[in-house]
Amino acid sequence: MDALADAGFRVANLFEKVKTSESSHPPDDLIPKLAAEADRFQLWAINLGLLVSGHASLDYRVRDAEAIRFALLRLIASLEDALSEGCRSC
């Protein structure tokens, strides 16, 4: 079973790849938007404890709430899929 933190780190890495990829040639007006979305994701992840371990982690907080855990995994997987699609040439 995939940990929420693992999925969160994959998304954070994809944001960096998409922002810094020269091969994808995003339009100039899209680069600040990607940077803003990456910052929003980081803030969201930090506030929820997505990227930390131990008792402060989101994985720990939702350990007994499988429905919420699976909903969060689907949300993060959807974001990961969208970023992967945008980073096909990364």
C-alpha angles and dihedrals in degrees: 000000000000117000117231090231092056091052090046093053091049090053092047090051091048091052089054092047093049093046095048101035113117092184095064093055098204114199113268093248091054096059095071090045091053090048091050092049091049089052091049091051091050091050091047091047093048094047092051095042092241096145100041132083135225129028093338093058124109088230089060094045094054097037092115096038105073095170092056091043092053091046090053091047090051091049093050092043090053091052090046091052092050092049092046090053090052091048100049091126096041 
